Amino acid sequence: MTPADLAALLSTVTRTVVSDRGLDTSLVPESVVVERPRHADHGDYSTNVALQLGKKLGVNPRELAGWLVEAFSAADGIEKAEVAGPGFVNIWLAAAAQNSVIETVLTQTTEYGKGDEFSDKTINLEFVSANPTGPIHLGGTRWAAVGDALGRVLAARGAKVTREYYFNDHGSQIDKFARSLEASALGEPTPDDGYAGEYIVEIANKVIEAVPDVFSQPQEQRRETFRSVGVELMFDHIKSSLHEFGTDFDVFTHENSMFTSGLVEECIAELRANGNLYESDGAWWLRTTSFGDDKDRVVIKSDGEAAYIAGDIAYYRDKRNRGFNLCMYMLGADHHGYIKRLKAAAAALGDDPDTVEVLIGQMVNLVRDGVPVRMSKRAGTVITLDDLVDAVGVDAARYALIRSSIDVNIDIDLDLLAKQSNDNPVYYVQYAHARLSAIARNADELGLKPRLEHVDLLDSDTEGDLIRTIGDFDEVVATAAQLREPHRISRYLESLAGAYHRFYAHNRVLPQGDEEPGDIHGARLALCAATRQVLRNGLDLIGVSAQERM
């Protein structure tokens, strides 16, 4: 019985108790809150439903808890229940009900942890979207890991997710990039507002290789060559780095296409027609303050050039035209203003502003020997995705970037991630899977198989804790999807690995020496197989490999 199953059962029983007492059953929630107590002697699970309902029903919570305890104790799958404190109810599951989660996992295998509550969502998940003016820096690398993991989690709960990269190939930053490449090729100093670093030299040389006669071209044509070829080469590098990092995109949309397709002009015409665009001081302004923004935004500048938001508006409309009913944007720490801006743009176009959802991520710092790592030989001034992968590998990099909430700055200790010890979180989790894989191989050599018919023998504290932790997985994934917090998967995996390591330290899984295989060995093999499956499912959700050997 999973926590979700128990919550539904307790809700049904609570409704019956309330009805039998002639009280208002509409106050009973469809699913009551159940939690794992901190101490094993407080039961397998605990609920505060009596505290929640007592005042609303006009009943002393402890008296209500007493009624519920009597009813809960008689319910299928519950061994006993007790009143605790001012009205908490502690619950012990019957062995068969508790251990049934093992069969659930081994039956569902890779489907365990999946659901369908987001099946009505067609989500455009846009993340990274770094300018193709240099390698992906650490902030973009964090989004590459978290965005990919979030897409996996949402898809696991039924959403149709399209991962999209918005290719910024329009505007002044691209012009600066082209001038930097040209200057490097000519042996001239980097422009004051340009880009520096080894990668500029490498890209410039590749442009010359691709277009040997570039220096015989007129200056304007030459600049355009460095721009078009250079951007393509840089973006090829970005896509290659992301792919090697385990992050692939379904769609790459060019910012420039918003202008060349005429969509920007169409949106501007629509906003003028519906009165949400007005002229002032020679510029055209969007009435974003009418939809919750702190100030109106210039869409067309006084010189007739489109402001950046013009492309954003068209891009949002493009996503909606493609059938997405939720447009998620994952942006950096300096983009808080975009939340109200994008929601206001959606509302100005006649949409529900909640069609737009913006996630803001905080900064990443690297530390080695207790000292911040700040410089990159390749990029000149920043640490890149490639630098991080070179230092610690893909799995450690992804895990370290995903395991913390995006709301907080994180320090990544390169020394720690390089260690093969339990202090290293990714090693701790992967080692649990590798140890379980070794047990499975050894069991095969002995001709032993997991035996579900004997799982009722699993009654020790460490076995029960491991089983209940396995049972938490479905709810953890559902919550991670609901709150857009894939770091919950990582933290859960560490808890599961810890529960397994404690189980392993106190229970012999395979017979030793001349010991005859018994029913308990088959039962523990079933528990190990379920644990291994859940570890694999969880690691897959965050794009980290489940190691067979370490």
Solvent accessible surface area in square Angstrom, and as a share of the most:
residue,aa,sasa,rsa
1,M,37,0.16
2,T,17,0.10
3,P,6,0.03
4,A,51,0.39
5,D,77,0.40
6,L,0,0.00
7,A,5,0.04
8,A,52,0.40
9,L,46,0.23
10,L,0,0.00
11,S,2,0.01
12,T,81,0.47
13,V,22,0.13
14,T,0,0.00
15,R,82,0.30
16,T,72,0.42
17,V,14,0.08
18,V,1,0.00
19,S,58,0.38
20,D,113,0.59
21,R,122,0.44
22,G,67,0.65
23,L,53,0.26
24,D,73,0.38
25,T,45,0.26
26,S,93,0.60
27,L,64,0.32
28,V,8,0.05
29,P,47,0.30
30,E,154,0.69
31,S,66,0.42
32,V,4,0.02
33,V,70,0.40
34,V,18,0.10
35,E,115,0.52
36,R,77,0.28
37,P,32,0.20
38,R,233,0.85
39,H,110,0.49
40,A,71,0.55
41,D,111,0.57
42,H,84,0.38
43,G,4,0.04
44,D,17,0.09
45,Y,3,0.01
46,S,18,0.11
47,T,2,0.01
48,N,48,0.24
49,V,0,0.00
50,A,0,0.00
51,L,58,0.29
52,Q,75,0.33
53,L,2,0.01
54,G,0,0.00
55,K,185,0.78
56,K,134,0.57
57,L,20,0.10
58,G,69,0.67
59,V,21,0.12
60,N,91,0.47
61,P,39,0.24
62,R,123,0.45
63,E,91,0.41
64,L,0,0.00
65,A,0,0.00
66,G,31,0.30
67,W,48,0.17
68,L,0,0.00
69,V,24,0.14
70,E,129,0.58
71,A,28,0.21
72,F,0,0.00
73,S,44,0.28
74,A,87,0.67
75,A,18,0.14
76,D,127,0.66
77,G,21,0.20
78,I,9,0.05
79,E,111,0.50
80,K,81,0.34
81,A,8,0.06
82,E,80,0.36
83,V,43,0.25
84,A,30,0.23
85,G,50,0.48
86,P,85,0.53
87,G,0,0.00
88,F,81,0.34
89,V,0,0.00
90,N,15,0.07
91,I,0,0.00
92,W,44,0.15
93,L,8,0.04
94,A,30,0.23
95,A,43,0.33
96,A,76,0.59
97,A,15,0.12
98,Q,19,0.08
99,N,0,0.00
100,S,45,0.29
101,V,3,0.02
102,I,0,0.00
103,E,92,0.41
104,T,44,0.25
105,V,0,0.00
106,L,51,0.25
107,T,103,0.60
108,Q,75,0.33
109,T,58,0.34
110,T,81,0.47
111,E,92,0.41
112,Y,8,0.03
113,G,4,0.03
114,K,96,0.41
115,G,26,0.25
116,D,105,0.54
117,E,83,0.37
118,F,15,0.06
119,S,62,0.40
120,D,101,0.52
121,K,66,0.28
122,T,34,0.20
123,I,0,0.00
124,N,0,0.00
125,L,0,0.00
126,E,9,0.04
127,F,1,0.00
128,V,18,0.10
129,S,19,0.12
130,A,20,0.16
131,N,57,0.29
132,P,0,0.00
133,T,10,0.06
134,G,10,0.10
135,P,13,0.08
136,I,5,0.02
137,H,88,0.39
138,L,17,0.09
139,G,25,0.24
140,G,6,0.06
141,T,0,0.00
142,R,4,0.01
143,W,14,0.05
144,A,0,0.00
145,A,0,0.00
146,V,4,0.02
147,G,0,0.00
148,D,5,0.03
149,A,0,0.00
150,L,0,0.00
151,G,0,0.00
152,R,68,0.25
153,V,0,0.00
154,L,0,0.00
155,A,48,0.38
156,A,8,0.07
157,R,15,0.06
158,G,25,0.24
159,A,8,0.06
160,K,114,0.48
161,V,25,0.14
162,T,27,0.16
163,R,39,0.14
164,E,0,0.00
165,Y,0,0.00
166,Y,11,0.04
167,F,11,0.05
168,N,13,0.07
169,D,18,0.09
170,H,71,0.32
171,G,36,0.35
172,S,68,0.44
173,Q,69,0.31
174,I,2,0.01
175,D,71,0.37
176,K,45,0.19
177,F,0,0.00
178,A,1,0.01
179,R,68,0.25
180,S,2,0.01
181,L,0,0.00
182,E,7,0.03
183,A,8,0.06
184,S,34,0.22
185,A,22,0.17
186,L,68,0.34
187,G,69,0.66
188,E,93,0.42
189,P,118,0.74
190,T,63,0.37
191,P,33,0.21
192,D,159,0.82
193,D,72,0.37
194,G,23,0.22
195,Y,50,0.19
196,A,55,0.43
197,G,21,0.20
198,E,70,0.31
199,Y,9,0.03
200,I,6,0.03
201,V,77,0.44
202,E,63,0.28
203,I,6,0.03
204,A,0,0.00
205,N,73,0.38
206,K,100,0.42
207,V,0,0.00
208,I,49,0.25
209,E,134,0.60
210,A,64,0.50
211,V,31,0.18
212,P,107,0.67
213,D,83,0.43
214,V,0,0.00
215,F,86,0.36
216,S,92,0.60
217,Q,27,0.12
218,P,89,0.56
219,Q,117,0.52
220,E,151,0.68
221,Q,93,0.41
222,R,38,0.14
223,R,75,0.27
224,E,86,0.39
225,T,15,0.09
226,F,0,0.00
227,R,60,0.22
228,S,51,0.33
229,V,32,0.19
230,G,0,0.00
231,V,10,0.06
232,E,110,0.49
233,L,45,0.22
234,M,1,0.00
235,F,9,0.04
236,D,72,0.37
237,H,48,0.22
238,I,1,0.00
239,K,71,0.30
240,S,54,0.35
241,S,7,0.05
242,L,2,0.01
243,H,114,0.51
244,E,120,0.54
245,F,0,0.00
246,G,32,0.31
247,T,1,0.01
248,D,77,0.40
249,F,24,0.10
250,D,92,0.48
251,V,48,0.28
252,F,69,0.29
253,T,16,0.09
254,H,78,0.35
255,E,5,0.02
256,N,50,0.26
257,S,40,0.26
258,M,8,0.03
259,F,42,0.17
260,T,104,0.60
261,S,74,0.48
262,G,22,0.21
263,L,19,0.09
264,V,4,0.02
265,E,100,0.45
266,E,107,0.48
267,C,2,0.01
268,I,14,0.07
269,A,57,0.45
270,E,58,0.26
271,L,1,0.01
272,R,108,0.39
273,A,93,0.72
274,N,71,0.36
275,G,38,0.37
276,N,24,0.12
277,L,8,0.04
278,Y,52,0.20
279,E,105,0.47
280,S,41,0.27
281,D,134,0.69
282,G,45,0.44
283,A,8,0.06
284,W,62,0.22
285,W,69,0.24
286,L,0,0.00
287,R,92,0.34
288,T,0,0.00
289,T,68,0.40
290,S,76,0.49
291,F,72,0.30
292,G,49,0.47
293,D,10,0.05
294,D,108,0.56
295,K,118,0.50
296,D,28,0.15
297,R,31,0.11
298,V,41,0.24
299,V,0,0.00
300,I,24,0.12
301,K,89,0.38
302,S,81,0.53
303,D,105,0.54
304,G,54,0.52
305,E,106,0.47
306,A,35,0.27
307,A,18,0.14
308,Y,111,0.42
309,I,9,0.05
310,A,2,0.02
311,G,2,0.02
312,D,15,0.08
313,I,3,0.01
314,A,0,0.00
315,Y,3,0.01
316,Y,2,0.01
317,R,48,0.18
318,D,28,0.14
319,K,0,0.00
320,R,73,0.27
321,N,102,0.52
322,R,93,0.34
323,G,50,0.48
324,F,13,0.05
325,N,64,0.33
326,L,8,0.04
327,C,0,0.00
328,M,0,0.00
329,Y,11,0.04
330,M,6,0.02
331,L,31,0.15
332,G,26,0.25
333,A,28,0.22
334,D,123,0.64
335,H,58,0.26
336,H,105,0.47
337,G,36,0.35
338,Y,40,0.15
339,I,52,0.26
340,K,110,0.46
341,R,45,0.16
342,L,7,0.04
343,K,52,0.22
344,A,0,0.00
345,A,2,0.02
346,A,0,0.00
347,A,18,0.14
348,A,2,0.01
349,L,12,0.06
350,G,68,0.65
351,D,33,0.17
352,D,87,0.45
353,P,55,0.35
354,D,100,0.52
355,T,12,0.07
356,V,1,0.01
357,E,38,0.17
358,V,17,0.10
359,L,24,0.12
360,I,15,0.07
361,G,3,0.03
362,Q,46,0.21
363,M,113,0.50
364,V,11,0.06
365,N,65,0.33
366,L,7,0.03
367,V,29,0.16
368,R,105,0.38
369,D,115,0.60
370,G,66,0.64
371,V,94,0.54
372,P,64,0.41
373,V,41,0.24
374,R,169,0.62
375,M,133,0.59
376,S,7,0.04
377,K,170,0.72
378,R,58,0.21
379,A,7,0.05
380,G,22,0.21
381,T,101,0.59
382,V,62,0.36
383,I,17,0.09
384,T,0,0.00
385,L,4,0.02
386,D,30,0.16
387,D,40,0.21
388,L,0,0.00
389,V,34,0.19
390,D,122,0.63
391,A,41,0.32
392,V,24,0.14
393,G,28,0.27
394,V,46,0.27
395,D,32,0.16
396,A,8,0.06
397,A,0,0.00
398,R,1,0.00
399,Y,1,0.01
400,A,13,0.10
401,L,0,0.00
402,I,1,0.00
403,R,53,0.19
404,S,18,0.12
405,S,28,0.18
406,I,22,0.11
407,D,101,0.52
408,V,75,0.43
409,N,93,0.48
410,I,14,0.07
411,D,103,0.53
412,I,6,0.03
413,D,58,0.30
414,L,7,0.03
415,D,50,0.26
416,L,53,0.26
417,L,15,0.08
418,A,71,0.55
419,K,104,0.44
420,Q,147,0.65
421,S,37,0.24
422,N,92,0.47
423,D,100,0.52
424,N,4,0.02
425,P,20,0.13
426,V,6,0.03
427,Y,35,0.13
428,Y,47,0.18
429,V,0,0.00
430,Q,12,0.05
431,Y,63,0.24
432,A,0,0.00
433,H,0,0.00
434,A,6,0.05
435,R,62,0.23
436,L,3,0.01
437,S,1,0.00
438,A,32,0.25
439,I,11,0.06
440,A,32,0.25
441,R,76,0.28
442,N,68,0.35
443,A,4,0.03
444,D,87,0.45
445,E,144,0.64
446,L,101,0.50
447,G,56,0.54
448,L,27,0.14
449,K,124,0.52
450,P,58,0.36
451,R,114,0.42
452,L,62,0.31
453,E,101,0.45
454,H,47,0.21
455,V,19,0.11
456,D,81,0.42
457,L,78,0.39
458,L,1,0.01
459,D,120,0.62
460,S,40,0.26
461,D,113,0.59
462,T,29,0.17
463,E,2,0.01
464,G,4,0.04
465,D,37,0.19
466,L,0,0.00
467,I,1,0.00
468,R,30,0.11
469,T,10,0.06
470,I,0,0.00
471,G,2,0.02
472,D,25,0.13
473,F,1,0.00
474,D,34,0.17
475,E,80,0.36
476,V,31,0.18
477,V,0,0.00
478,A,26,0.20
479,T,42,0.25
480,A,0,0.00
481,A,0,0.00
482,Q,114,0.51
483,L,86,0.43
484,R,34,0.12
485,E,44,0.20
486,P,3,0.02
487,H,32,0.14
488,R,87,0.32
489,I,0,0.00
490,S,0,0.00
491,R,104,0.38
492,Y,14,0.05
493,L,0,0.00
494,E,31,0.14
495,S,63,0.41
496,L,0,0.00
497,A,0,0.00
498,G,5,0.05
499,A,2,0.01
500,Y,0,0.00
501,H,26,0.12
502,R,125,0.46
503,F,0,0.00
504,Y,85,0.32
505,A,77,0.59
506,H,137,0.61
507,N,13,0.07
508,R,132,0.48
509,V,7,0.04
510,L,22,0.11
511,P,20,0.13
512,Q,95,0.42
513,G,83,0.80
514,D,148,0.77
515,E,71,0.32
516,E,139,0.63
517,P,71,0.45
518,G,36,0.35
519,D,75,0.39
520,I,48,0.25
521,H,7,0.03
522,G,6,0.06
523,A,0,0.00
524,R,40,0.15
525,L,8,0.04
526,A,0,0.00
527,L,0,0.00
528,C,5,0.03
529,A,30,0.24
530,A,0,0.00
531,T,0,0.00
532,R,64,0.24
533,Q,31,0.14
534,V,0,0.00
535,L,0,0.00
536,R,86,0.32
537,N,14,0.07
538,G,0,0.00
539,L,0,0.00
540,D,86,0.45
541,L,16,0.08
542,I,0,0.00
543,G,18,0.18
544,V,6,0.03
545,S,50,0.32
546,A,20,0.15
547,Q,60,0.27
548,E,62,0.28
549,R,160,0.58
550,M,100,0.45
